[in-house]
Amino acid sequence: MDLSMVLNTFMLLTLITLSTPILFPLLSSHLKNTPDTITNTVKASFLISLIPMTIFIYSGTESLVTLWEWKYIMNFKIPISLKMDFYSLTFFPIALFVSWSILQFATWYMASDP
């Protein structure tokens, strides 16, 4: 099994999971984002992002994924790439854990407000 492919798959799955509360209400007018939905989405993204971090810690696998060539100008290419290195693979779970904690606290604190 290629660990860099697993790492890239789970990082992209994390990003796609985070984008669902933004995209689903645009696709359907009857879908509403509730605080619990967004909190659960960030929680799921946090749990998914732990997998690539664990893979990196145990194997040291880094990768660079070019997703799309955005612009061609003569001989100049502008690619959109994701680099999965030590900093990004440790920042994602930490940032998502902090965001999840803030969302849980804010939901609890503001529960009595109308």
C-alpha positions in Angstrom: 0.0 0.0 0.0 1.3 3.4 -1.0 1.3 5.6 2.2 1.6 8.9 0.2 -1.7 8.0 -1.6 -3.4 7.3 1.7 -2.1 10.5 3.2 -3.3 12.6 0.3 -6.7 10.8 0.2 -7.4 11.6 3.9 -6.2 15.2 3.7 -8.5 15.8 0.7 -11.3 14.0 2.5 -10.7 16.4 5.5 -10.9 19.4 3.1 -14.0 18.1 1.4 -15.7 17.4 4.8 -15.0 21.0 5.9 -16.5 22.4 2.7 -19.8 20.6 3.1 -21.5 23.1 5.3 -20.7 25.8 2.8 -21.7 23.9 -0.3 -24.8 22.0 0.7 -27.0 25.0 1.4 -26.0 26.4 -2.0 -27.2 23.2 -3.7 -30.5 22.9 -1.9 -32.7 25.6 -0.4 -34.2 23.4 2.3 -30.9 22.4 3.9 -30.1 24.6 6.8 -26.9 24.8 8.8 -27.4 24.4 12.5 -24.7 24.9 15.1 -24.7 21.2 15.8 -24.2 20.4 12.2 -21.2 22.6 11.9 -19.8 21.4 15.2 -20.1 17.8 14.1 -18.5 18.6 10.7 -15.5 20.2 12.3 -15.3 17.3 14.8 -15.4 14.7 11.9 -12.8 16.7 10.0 -10.6 16.7 13.1 -10.9 12.9 13.6 -10.2 12.3 9.9 -7.1 14.6 10.0 -5.6 12.5 12.8 -5.0 9.7 10.3 -2.6 11.5 8.0 -0.8 13.0 11.0 -0.4 9.5 12.5 0.9 8.1 9.1 3.4 10.9 9.0 4.6 10.4 12.5 5.2 6.7 12.0 6.5 6.7 8.5 7.8 10.2 7.7 5.9 10.3 4.4 5.6 13.7 2.8 4.0 14.5 -0.5 3.2 17.2 -3.0 0.0 16.9 -5.0 -0.7 19.1 -8.1 -4.5 19.2 -8.3 -5.0 21.5 -11.3 -3.1 23.6 -13.7 -4.8 26.9 -13.1 -3.4 29.1 -15.8 -1.2 28.8 -18.9 0.6 31.9 -20.1 3.1 31.1 -22.8 5.7 28.9 -21.0 4.5 30.0 -17.5 2.3 27.5 -15.6 0.4 28.3 -12.4 -0.5 25.0 -10.7 -2.7 24.6 -7.6 -0.8 22.2 -5.3 -1.1 20.8 -1.8 2.1 20.1 0.0 1.7 17.7 2.9 4.8 18.2 5.1 5.4 18.2 8.8 3.9 21.7 9.4 0.7 21.2 7.5 0.1 17.7 8.8 0.5 18.9 12.5 -1.3 22.2 12.0 -4.5 20.7 10.5 -5.5 18.6 13.6 -4.4 21.2 16.1 -6.4 24.0 14.3 -9.4 21.8 13.9 -9.3 20.7 17.6 -9.2 24.3 18.7 -12.0 25.2 16.3 -14.1 22.3 17.5 -13.5 23.3 21.2 -14.5 26.9 20.5 -17.6 25.8 18.6 -18.7 23.6 21.4 -18.2 26.3 24.0 -19.9 28.9 22.0 -22.9 26.6 21.3 -23.2 25.9 25.0 -22.7 29.5 26.1 -25.2 30.9 23.6 -27.9 28.1 24.0 -30.1 30.3 26.1 -30.0 33.3 23.8 -32.9 33.6 21.3 
